[in-house]
Amino acid sequence: MTPVAPRPRLALARPAQHPLSDTVRKAGWEAVPYAFTRLQASKLSPPRPFADIAALLILSPSGAKVAGARVPAGTLCLVQGSGTADALGREDLDVLLPSEARAEALWDLLKLQFPSGGEFMLARGERSREYLEVVAKDTPWHIHPWVTHREAPREPFPPLPEVEGVLAMSPLQAEILAPIARDLQRFAWGEATAEAFARAGAPAHAQCEPKPTQLWAMLAQHLKKEESPC
């Protein structure tokens, strides 16, 4: 019987039972949890009283965890995905989700719910790509950013496991991984993350849109290419 080759190991900052870890396994890799960054909550106050906004927009589970403790009951929250909704940890909020877990779809949902515009607060990370702020500029939809958190390296910093590849989920993760993963396969979740790898002098071998289906396609295709005979 021909022995089965071991799966290549891919480090990513997600628990073993996370849906993205499942995606990695379905693409033919072994998912190796590597928690090398942490959430650091901001002490900034909301830029507007909640009574003065029509809705709160939330981009990520991290933002939801911080904002969830401060949002008044009954607040309408437009959140980017189901994971973000779950992270709110509240059943007394009016939560709406877009058709896709993307900022672009959240923008479409906002316009659909408020066709005449209005005042809105946006809970986001320090290094968000600021898509909503840019697209809403000079429109009737006035977005007031509330920086709820930032991503920071863990202290003490954990050593990188023995893996064949790494997946960076944010620009900061790419900047951290670039110098310690120069001899490994480097994958980027999103264009901004790929750009961060390049700025750090270790370009990504592949990048994908921040969608599980695209992650699967990227990893499966790369693995197939590596296994193909010359």
Stockholm file with secondary structure:
# STOCKHOLM 1.0

chainA/1-230         MTPVAPRPRLALARPAQHPLSDTVRKAGWEAVPYAFTRLQASKLSPPRPFADIAALLILSPSGAKVAGARVPAGTLCLVQGSGTADALGREDLDVLLPSEARAEALWDLLKLQFPSGGEFMLARGERSREYLEVVAKDTPWHIHPWVTHREAPREPFPPLPEVEGVLAMSPLQAEILAPIARDLQRFAWGEATAEAFARAGAPAHAQCEPKPTQLWAMLAQHLKKEESPC
#=GR chainA/1-230 SS CCCCCCCCEEEESSCTTSHHHHHHHHTTCEEEECCCEEEEECCCCCSSCGGGCSEEEECSHHHHHHHTTTSCTTCEEEESSHHHHHHHCCSSSEEECCSSSSHHHHHHHHHHHCTTCEEEEEEEETTCCCHHHHHHTTSSEEEEEEEEEEEEECSSCCCCCSCSEEEECSHHHHHHHGGGCTTSEEEEESHHHHHHHHHTTCCCSEEECSSHHHHHHHHHHHHHHHHSCC
#=GC SS_cons         CCCCCCCCEEEESSCTTSHHHHHHHHTTCEEEECCCEEEEECCCCCSSCGGGCSEEEECSHHHHHHHTTTSCTTCEEEESSHHHHHHHCCSSSEEECCSSSSHHHHHHHHHHHCTTCEEEEEEEETTCCCHHHHHHTTSSEEEEEEEEEEEEECSSCCCCCSCSEEEECSHHHHHHHGGGCTTSEEEEESHHHHHHHHHTTCCCSEEECSSHHHHHHHHHHHHHHHHSCC
//
